Amino acid sequence: MKTLKNKTIFITGGSRGIGKAIALRAARDGANIIIAAKSDKPHASLPGTIFSAAEEIEQAGGRALPIKLDVRDDEAVLDAVSKAVDHFKGLDVLINNASAITLQNTLDLSMSKFDLMHSVNVRGTYACSRACLPHLLKSDNPHILNLSPPLNLDPSWFKDYLAYTISKYGMSMCVLGMAAEFRSRGVGVNALWPRTVIDTAAINMLGGLVNADNCRSVEIMADAAHAILCRDSKSTSGNFFLDEDVLRSEGVKDFDPYAVKAGQPLMKDLFLD
């Protein structure tokens, strides 16, 4: 049986959406989950806080530690990782889920939004990985999983929202580099990306570009992440996984249960030809 029972998993930005879904899937195995996100108070338009997520994790069978964290704050990152390791006596998995998105072209995007996406997506991923690695190296099956796309250099993915593309590809380049750097030490570093758009609160911020009826639910990403994290880290590294492909390799044939609205055409996610 593949299980994450008693594994300790540090998830950034996991108070809602895909991050929380991954946490709940692991919690059903009896995992220890650190929910490290900024949302310690209810948001005016977005659901959930680190505390409500922690409550759901414990109701699902896991153990939770909510920590308020802005991944742009280096000292806060180090402190959060230290608290997590002290609380659960180790660390097995880091999921770099925290992300910022603004789909605007070069002339329309402000530099403050450019800085936000790069500080959270690239720098935050690097900082959290760097802080967690000394502890992951002590695990018997250490994984880093970045929620970022395969590296696709087709100019069509750069021309309309260059800054966002660079920031997400930066996360993917962390996979490419860290997988090579830590392969001999047994750390599995991989990326996971959805083949179709996922129905999360984030799509409501895209100005009507996406209809939820043409999406899949967060559960497909949660199940795919679970499958990856249960694999041997020594032989599973440097991959740019798509959720559907991971689950097909696990024997899943029917994907209809993941559809928000069965029978509706699905919208392909960004960066996929």
CORSULTA-V184867 format. One record per pair of residues at least 4 apart in sequence whose C-alpha atoms are under 6 Angstrom apart, sorted by the first residue. I is the first residue (numbers start at 1). J is the second residue. D is the distance in Angstrom with one decimal. If there is no record, write none. Layout:
I;J;D / I;J;D
//
This chain:
2;230;5.8 / 3;29;6.0 / 4;29;5.6 / 4;31;5.7 / 5;29;4.9 / 5;30;4.6 / 5;31;4.8 / 6;30;6.0 / 6;31;4.7 / 7;31;5.1 / 7;32;5.9 / 7;92;6.0 / 8;32;4.5 / 8;33;5.9 / 8;91;5.1 / 8;92;5.2 / 9;33;4.9 / 9;93;4.6 / 9;94;5.9 / 10;34;4.7 / 10;94;4.8 / 11;35;5.5 / 11;36;6.0 / 11;95;4.8 / 12;36;4.8 / 12;37;5.7 / 12;96;5.6 / 12;97;5.3 / 12;98;5.1 / 13;36;5.9 / 13;37;4.4 / 13;97;5.8 / 13;98;4.3 / 14;19;4.1 / 14;20;4.7 / 14;35;5.5 / 15;20;5.5 / 15;48;5.9 / 15;49;5.3 / 15;50;4.9 / 15;53;5.4 / 16;20;4.9 / 16;48;5.9 / 17;200;5.4 / 18;218;5.3 / 21;222;5.5 / 22;222;4.2 / 23;27;6.0 / 24;57;5.5 / 26;31;5.6 / 27;31;5.0 / 27;57;5.7 / 27;60;5.7 / 27;61;5.4 / 27;62;4.0 / 28;60;5.3 / 28;61;5.2 / 30;61;5.4 / 30;62;4.4 / 31;62;5.1 / 32;62;5.8 / 32;63;4.7 / 32;64;5.9 / 33;64;4.8 / 34;64;5.8 / 34;65;4.7 / 34;66;5.8 / 35;66;4.8 / 36;67;4.8 / 36;68;5.7 / 36;69;5.3 / 37;68;5.2 / 37;69;4.8 / 38;68;5.1 / 38;69;5.1 / 38;70;5.5 / 39;49;4.9 / 39;50;5.9 / 40;49;5.3 / 40;50;5.6 / 48;52;5.9 / 50;66;5.4 / 54;64;5.2 / 57;62;5.4 / 58;62;4.8 / 58;63;5.3 / 71;124;4.9 / 72;119;5.9 / 72;124;5.7 / 76;80;6.0 / 78;131;5.8 / 83;87;6.0 / 85;89;5.0 / 85;90;4.7 / 91;135;5.8 / 91;136;5.6 / 92;136;5.4 / 92;139;5.5 / 92;142;4.9 / 93;142;5.7 / 93;143;4.8 / 93;144;5.8 / 94;144;4.8 / 95;144;5.9 / 95;145;4.8 / 95;146;5.9 / 96;125;5.8 / 96;146;4.7 / 97;147;5.5 / 99;120;5.9 / 99;121;5.1 / 100;117;5.0 / 103;161;5.2 / 104;109;5.5 / 104;161;4.9 / 105;109;6.0 / 105;160;5.0 / 105;161;4.8 / 115;119;5.8 / 117;121;5.6 / 118;122;5.2 / 118;167;5.2 / 119;123;4.9 / 119;124;5.9 / 120;124;4.6 / 121;167;5.8 / 122;167;5.7 / 122;170;5.2 / 122;171;5.2 / 123;127;5.9 / 129;133;5.9 / 133;137;6.0 / 136;142;5.3 / 141;233;5.5 / 142;187;5.1 / 143;187;5.7 / 143;188;4.7 / 143;189;5.8 / 144;189;4.7 / 145;189;6.0 / 145;190;5.1 / 145;191;5.5 / 146;191;4.7 / 147;191;5.7 / 147;192;5.0 / 147;193;5.9 / 148;168;5.9 / 148;172;5.6 / 148;191;5.6 / 148;192;5.9 / 148;193;5.6 / 149;193;5.2 / 150;240;5.3 / 158;162;4.5 / 165;169;6.0 / 166;170;6.0 / 174;178;5.7 / 175;179;5.7 / 175;189;5.7 / 175;190;5.7 / 176;238;5.8 / 178;182;5.8 / 179;183;5.5 / 179;189;4.9 / 179;237;5.8 / 179;238;5.0 / 182;187;5.7 / 183;187;5.8 / 186;234;4.6 / 187;233;5.7 / 188;233;4.2 / 188;236;5.6 / 188;237;4.4 / 189;237;4.9 / 189;238;5.7 / 190;237;5.5 / 190;238;5.2 / 190;239;5.0 / 191;240;4.7 / 191;241;5.8 / 192;241;4.8 / 192;242;5.7 / 193;242;5.0 / 194;242;5.5 / 194;243;5.2 / 195;242;5.8 / 195;268;6.0 / 195;269;5.7 / 196;267;5.5 / 196;268;4.2 / 196;269;4.6 / 197;215;5.1 / 197;267;5.8 / 197;268;5.9 / 197;269;4.7 / 198;215;5.2 / 198;216;5.0 / 198;217;5.6 / 199;212;5.6 / 199;215;5.5 / 199;216;6.0 / 199;217;5.4 / 213;260;5.6 / 213;261;5.3 / 214;265;5.7 / 214;266;4.5 / 214;267;5.5 / 215;260;5.9 / 215;266;5.7 / 216;258;5.3 / 216;259;4.3 / 216;260;5.2 / 217;258;5.5 / 217;260;5.8 / 221;225;6.0 / 221;243;5.8 / 224;243;5.3 / 224;246;5.8 / 224;247;5.9 / 247;252;5.4 / 248;252;4.8
//
